[in-house]
Amino acid sequence: MNRDADHDSQNKPRQGFAEFVRDSFLQQFGMASVAKSKLLELIHFAHLEYEKGPEQAHPRVLLLYRLMGLRESTDDTDHGIEGLSFILHVVQELYPSWRYGAAFIKEFSGSSQTLPLETVEFALERVFASKKYGRAVPELLLLSIREAANDVNKTKKKQVNTKPSRPQKMISDDTREVDSDTVISLCHAEFLEMEKHCIDVLLKKYHEVDDNNDGVLQFEEFSSLISQIDPTMDAEGVAGLYYECVGEDDVIDSLELVTLVTERGLLFNLQAAV
């Protein structure tokens, strides 16, 4: 998250998770050969867990596998930069102790754990409060999480004493708990649905601004679309995006546009505008 903030402040594209992990291992171990060896160990471990299948593999490791781009899929949204930011935001709100380092590691490193349902709902209210995510937790997501809470209470899983950050007067009598990994997995699935919708909206706008119907965008058409995605961006910023994205053919196709808008964290702007 700190790396993303640095890149945003410098108007640079955010780094993908796979590249971030590689660079972090290199910084940690110093020697490229040692970093490569440790990275291969992590990939091997994640792959062994992935091969167990969704019923037996640990959901947190499966999520790591997808975010690192190791899953065999032609769908890049499985490990997109925007998706990673969303998941980190969810974890940040579910575990306020992430700010204190060691406390977060101790709390989050357990193989399984449950959180109070009300704490989870309040955390998700904060995640979805922004305009880009619709200002409200999707009702179907809430229903799925509450059903998962019913399952947890039936099996009486071990309780984790995580105090809700909501003011005491707002706390209800609902004492149910829900598995934290289930919450993260359900949120990731919800994000992928939202992202698919946003890409569909972006492609629709792409064809609308393609005035000469040649299937690609020239600079004027590109500028028109960016003004809809981010009305606050000035002409210099638009030009910078264009020359970052345009290839030798001096035009921008739909794949180049989706990649650019996603990497710059602008994909959800159109959803907020419709």
LINZIUR-V892422 format. One record per residue. N is the residue number from 0. SS is DSSP state (h for helix, s for strand, l for the rest). OMEGA is omega in whole degrees, 0 to 359 (none if undefined). NEAR is the number of other ideal C-beta (glycine too) atoms within 8 Angstrom. Layout:
# LINZIUR-V892422
n: (N & N)
ss: (SS & SS)
omega: (OMEGA & OMEGA)
near: (NEAR & NEAR)
This chain:
# LINZIUR-V892422
n: (0 & 1 & 2 & 3 & 4 & 5 & 6 & 7 & 8 & 9 & 10 & 11 & 12 & 13 & 14 & 15 & 16 & 17 & 18 & 19 & 20 & 21 & 22 & 23 & 24 & 25 & 26 & 27 & 28 & 29 & 30 & 31 & 32 & 33 & 34 & 35 & 36 & 37 & 38 & 39 & 40 & 41 & 42 & 43 & 44 & 45 & 46 & 47 & 48 & 49 & 50 & 51 & 52 & 53 & 54 & 55 & 56 & 57 & 58 & 59 & 60 & 61 & 62 & 63 & 64 & 65 & 66 & 67 & 68 & 69 & 70 & 71 & 72 & 73 & 74 & 75 & 76 & 77 & 78 & 79 & 80 & 81 & 82 & 83 & 84 & 85 & 86 & 87 & 88 & 89 & 90 & 91 & 92 & 93 & 94 & 95 & 96 & 97 & 98 & 99 & 100 & 101 & 102 & 103 & 104 & 105 & 106 & 107 & 108 & 109 & 110 & 111 & 112 & 113 & 114 & 115 & 116 & 117 & 118 & 119 & 120 & 121 & 122 & 123 & 124 & 125 & 126 & 127 & 128 & 129 & 130 & 131 & 132 & 133 & 134 & 135 & 136 & 137 & 138 & 139 & 140 & 141 & 142 & 143 & 144 & 145 & 146 & 147 & 148 & 149 & 150 & 151 & 152 & 153 & 154 & 155 & 156 & 157 & 158 & 159 & 160 & 161 & 162 & 163 & 164 & 165 & 166 & 167 & 168 & 169 & 170 & 171 & 172 & 173 & 174 & 175 & 176 & 177 & 178 & 179 & 180 & 181 & 182 & 183 & 184 & 185 & 186 & 187 & 188 & 189 & 190 & 191 & 192 & 193 & 194 & 195 & 196 & 197 & 198 & 199 & 200 & 201 & 202 & 203 & 204 & 205 & 206 & 207 & 208 & 209 & 210 & 211 & 212 & 213 & 214 & 215 & 216 & 217 & 218 & 219 & 220 & 221 & 222 & 223 & 224 & 225 & 226 & 227 & 228 & 229 & 230 & 231 & 232 & 233 & 234 & 235 & 236 & 237 & 238 & 239 & 240 & 241 & 242 & 243 & 244 & 245 & 246 & 247 & 248 & 249 & 250 & 251 & 252 & 253 & 254 & 255 & 256 & 257 & 258 & 259 & 260 & 261 & 262 & 263 & 264 & 265 & 266 & 267 & 268 & 269 & 270 & 271 & 272 & 273)
ss: (l & h & h & h & h & h & h & h & h & l & l & l & l & l & l & l & h & h & h & h & h & h & h & h & h & h & h & h & h & l & l & h & h & h & h & h & h & h & h & h & h & h & h & h & h & h & h & h & h & h & h & l & l & l & l & l & l & l & h & h & h & h & h & h & h & h & h & l & l & l & l & l & l & l & l & h & h & h & h & l & h & h & h & h & h & h & h & h & h & h & h & h & h & h & l & h & h & h & h & h & l & h & h & h & h & h & h & h & l & l & l & l & l & s & s & s & h & h & h & h & h & h & h & h & h & h & h & l & l & l & h & h & h & l & l & l & l & l & h & h & h & h & h & h & h & h & h & h & h & h & h & h & h & h & h & l & l & l & l & l & l & l & l & l & l & l & l & h & h & h & l & l & l & l & l & l & s & s & s & h & h & h & h & h & h & h & h & h & h & h & h & h & h & h & h & h & h & h & h & h & h & h & h & h & h & h & h & h & h & l & l & l & l & l & l & l & s & l & h & h & h & h & h & h & h & h & h & h & h & l & l & l & l & l & h & h & h & h & h & h & h & h & h & h & h & l & l & l & l & l & l & s & l & h & h & h & h & h & h & h & h & h & h & l & l & l & l & l & h & h & h & h & h & l)
omega: (177 & 178 & 178 & 180 & 178 & 181 & 179 & 182 & 180 & 181 & 178 & 177 & 176 & 181 & 176 & 184 & 180 & 179 & 179 & 180 & 179 & 181 & 180 & 178 & 180 & 178 & 183 & 187 & 174 & 182 & 182 & 182 & 179 & 179 & 179 & 179 & 180 & 179 & 178 & 176 & 179 & 180 & 180 & 178 & 181 & 181 & 177 & 179 & 180 & 182 & 177 & 182 & 186 & 182 & 185 & 183 & 178 & 184 & 180 & 178 & 176 & 179 & 176 & 181 & 181 & 183 & 177 & 178 & 182 & 181 & 179 & 183 & 176 & 182 & 183 & 181 & 179 & 181 & 179 & 182 & 179 & 179 & 178 & 179 & 180 & 180 & 178 & 178 & 178 & 180 & 180 & 182 & 179 & 184 & 180 & 182 & 178 & 181 & 186 & 170 & 186 & 180 & 179 & 181 & 180 & 183 & 188 & 188 & 178 & 181 & 175 & 182 & 177 & 178 & 176 & 182 & 182 & 177 & 180 & 181 & 179 & 178 & 181 & 174 & 179 & 180 & 186 & 183 & 184 & 181 & 184 & 180 & 172 & 177 & 180 & 177 & 178 & 185 & 180 & 177 & 178 & 180 & 180 & 180 & 179 & 175 & 177 & 177 & 177 & 180 & 180 & 183 & 175 & 182 & 177 & 178 & 180 & 182 & 174 & 184 & 175 & 185 & 177 & 180 & 179 & 177 & 186 & 183 & 181 & 183 & 181 & 179 & 181 & 183 & 180 & 177 & 182 & 180 & 186 & 180 & 176 & 178 & 181 & 180 & 179 & 178 & 179 & 178 & 178 & 179 & 181 & 177 & 179 & 181 & 178 & 178 & 181 & 178 & 177 & 178 & 180 & 180 & 176 & 178 & 179 & 181 & 180 & 182 & 178 & 190 & 182 & 175 & 179 & 175 & 178 & 181 & 168 & 187 & 182 & 179 & 178 & 180 & 179 & 181 & 181 & 179 & 176 & 181 & 181 & 182 & 183 & 184 & 181 & 184 & 180 & 178 & 178 & 179 & 178 & 177 & 183 & 183 & 173 & 188 & 188 & 179 & 181 & 180 & 177 & 174 & 181 & 177 & 186 & 180 & 178 & 180 & 181 & 179 & 181 & 183 & 179 & 182 & 179 & 178 & 183 & 189 & 186 & 180 & 182 & 179 & 180 & 184 & 183 & none)
near: (7 & 5 & 9 & 10 & 8 & 8 & 11 & 10 & 6 & 6 & 6 & 6 & 8 & 13 & 11 & 10 & 12 & 9 & 8 & 10 & 11 & 10 & 9 & 8 & 12 & 10 & 7 & 7 & 9 & 7 & 6 & 6 & 6 & 9 & 14 & 9 & 8 & 10 & 11 & 8 & 8 & 9 & 10 & 8 & 9 & 13 & 10 & 8 & 12 & 12 & 7 & 8 & 6 & 5 & 5 & 5 & 12 & 8 & 10 & 8 & 12 & 13 & 12 & 9 & 13 & 11 & 12 & 12 & 11 & 9 & 9 & 2 & 5 & 3 & 5 & 7 & 10 & 12 & 14 & 10 & 13 & 11 & 15 & 12 & 12 & 12 & 14 & 9 & 9 & 14 & 11 & 10 & 11 & 12 & 11 & 7 & 8 & 9 & 6 & 7 & 6 & 6 & 8 & 12 & 8 & 7 & 12 & 9 & 5 & 7 & 3 & 8 & 9 & 12 & 13 & 10 & 13 & 11 & 14 & 14 & 11 & 12 & 11 & 16 & 9 & 8 & 13 & 12 & 7 & 6 & 6 & 8 & 10 & 10 & 7 & 5 & 10 & 9 & 6 & 7 & 12 & 11 & 8 & 9 & 16 & 11 & 8 & 13 & 12 & 9 & 8 & 13 & 9 & 6 & 6 & 4 & 9 & 6 & 6 & 11 & 4 & 9 & 5 & 9 & 6 & 9 & 5 & 5 & 4 & 7 & 8 & 5 & 3 & 6 & 5 & 11 & 13 & 15 & 11 & 12 & 10 & 11 & 16 & 15 & 11 & 12 & 14 & 12 & 8 & 11 & 11 & 11 & 8 & 12 & 13 & 9 & 9 & 12 & 11 & 8 & 11 & 14 & 10 & 8 & 12 & 12 & 7 & 6 & 11 & 12 & 5 & 5 & 5 & 5 & 5 & 9 & 13 & 9 & 8 & 6 & 11 & 16 & 11 & 9 & 13 & 11 & 10 & 9 & 11 & 8 & 5 & 4 & 9 & 6 & 6 & 6 & 9 & 13 & 9 & 9 & 13 & 12 & 7 & 8 & 11 & 10 & 7 & 3 & 6 & 6 & 9 & 12 & 9 & 7 & 6 & 11 & 15 & 12 & 9 & 12 & 11 & 12 & 9 & 9 & 11 & 9 & 14 & 12 & 10 & 13 & 13 & 9 & 6 & 5)
